[in-house]
């Protein structure tokens, strides 16, 4: 049966600096590179191999995928990049320190901007906006590959993956607020021929 591996990129430089990143194209930190190697090791030890990989257009996801494929000895894998898998756009918050924004706007408001389904930060996207591009892309691009029996690796971002996991796991708008996708931790889904989920495993 085909399986899907979802991996949030390793820690970025701005994750390390506690800044809202969004669409700003910043690279991995050294710890982020280590997290990608650790994710590859977990995938390899679990015995997973892939036929196709998907990623966003942002460098931190590319770097993570490059490390994964190198460590898995699958550097010849077809890789498809699409902005539909990009992180959510944080608008005016991009580049701002999260703690400073909590002091300015209050922790409850910042938490709503970060985790709620339909509350947008100023000038930015909410999770619903991200889902409106990530989930249709998943359905039109990734599902046909899975239906054809291909094993798929996706290296993307916290919120684009939250949007996909929300649908795969059948989470409500309220439940998704508590969903945090850790950096560098593979989420593995196995499907039957009808694209029903047979099993889910988190390789942490």
Helices and strands as residue ranges (DSSP letters): E 3-8, H 13-16, H 30-46, E 52-55, H 59-71, E 78-81, G 83-85, G 91-93, H 98-105, H 107-115, H 127-137, I 138-142, H 143-147, E 152-156, H 158-169, G 175-178, E 186-191, E 197-203
